[in-house]
Amino acid sequence: MLELHKIRDHKEEYVTALAKRNLEGTTLLHQVLELDEKRRATQLQLDNTLAESNKLSKEIGNLFKAGKAAEANTLKQTTGELKERSKNLAETLNLTVEEMQQLLYQIPNIPHPSVPPGNSDEDNEEVFREGAIPQLVDNALPHWELAKKYDIIDFELGVKVTGAGFPVYKGKGARLQRALIAYFLDKNTTAGYTELQVPHLVNEASGYGTGQLPDKEGQMYHIPSEDLYLIPTAEVPVTNLFRDEILNVGEFPLKFTGYTPCFRREAGSYGAHVRGLNRLHQFDKVEIVRVEHPNNSYAALEEMVEHVKGILKELKLPYRILRLCGGDLGFTSALTFDFEVFSTAQQRWLEISSVSNFETYQANRLKLRFKDSDGKKHLAHTLNGSALALPRVLAGILENYQTKNGITIPEVLVPYCGFDHIG
């Protein structure tokens, strides 16, 4: 959530920056500032009214002590009017604050200056590419056909048990999935991230804290009877561990990793681009989350990008990194780098990771602050990234490592799998 004082001080800059998102921000920001003026004016009236009421209450007490009951009772009538006025002002203040809060929830984060303009993923900027695209055997198969051929993932069974987008992993497919999770976690903990196991359900406050609500409410699975949400990523529970916290500057950096299943109610569509593991309603992901001093957050973002690059290099998968344009940038992000692995059998790039800096946007919602060396309180910066999301990594491995005799397991995963070949 944007900070009010920054909107006041940088309104025109923010309007220009939001235009990168193809959002006309003038009206929204003007409405916020109008409500803020109303809030401050109402607060001043309320404070003055309460002060006057308190002053009269003391005078009434003194008049009664002096035996001047008639004068005291006259003033009591005035204080009654002031109390009623205070009540009305307090109600107006609460309504104004709530209206302003709801409006602020509708405004996305301000893009970092390096974010390129653009309307869609076609306008994202490629900033890095590594790994040779393998030459596959004739009649190479996409991963959903490989999964069926070697009986390692059953999409039909998932439909039977739950519905489309909920696959069942079997035999070596399940073991490869488990191996990837363990490998990712080991890489992250070796890099200094503390492993956490977190709840897979969160409350509404957590959804608002990291910005999934209200922006992505329709994409989250909701349990109305408990008013809880299934998590779309471990980012939500991990980051919310620090909601309403005041950190000491010496605690930075805070680095965490966690494996969770993730649940997303994405709109249904058809075609090869959503077949198999390309788009799921339930999938596994290992996440990295950081809470940083504002002065270090972009160095931390670069470090996270290098960390994910190191994992993909060990897996020997061809990949590229994109700097997302304004039109494709996530609602809460200031700057995001997407990692995509090349699916040789599908002849297309598959997104496998997003690494983002949210600056103070989430921290302002979370009231996540730190006490600096000067004793003053400031908002922290939050970051997160996938390290990594499993479905498309697994799809990339199955497709890029297929041979005429089966599927070779990447060398780095063999100790985790206990086998080096499927077929």
Buried (B, 14 or more C-beta within 10 A) or exposed (E): BBBBEBBEEBBEEBBEBBBBBEBEBBEBBEBBBEBBEBBEEBBEBBEEBBEBBEEBBEBBEEBBEEEBEEBBEEBBEBBEEBBEBBEBBBEBBEEBBEBBBEBBBEBBBBBBEEBBEBEEBEBBBEEEEEBEEBEBEEEBBBBBBBBBBBEBBBBEEBBEEEEBBBBBBBEBBEBBBBBBBBBBBEBBEEBEBEEBEBBBBBBBEBBBBBBBBEBBEEEBBBEEEEEBBBBBBBBBBBBBBBBEBEBEEEEBBBBBBBBBEBBBBEEEEEEEEBBBBBBBBBBBBBBBBBBBBBEBBBEBBEBBBEBBBEBBEBBBBBBBBBBBBBBBBBBBBBBBBBBBBBBBBBEEBBBBBBBBBBBBBBBBBBEBBBBEEEEEEBBBBBBBBBBBBBBBBBBBBBBBBBEEEBBBBBEBBBEBBEEEBBB
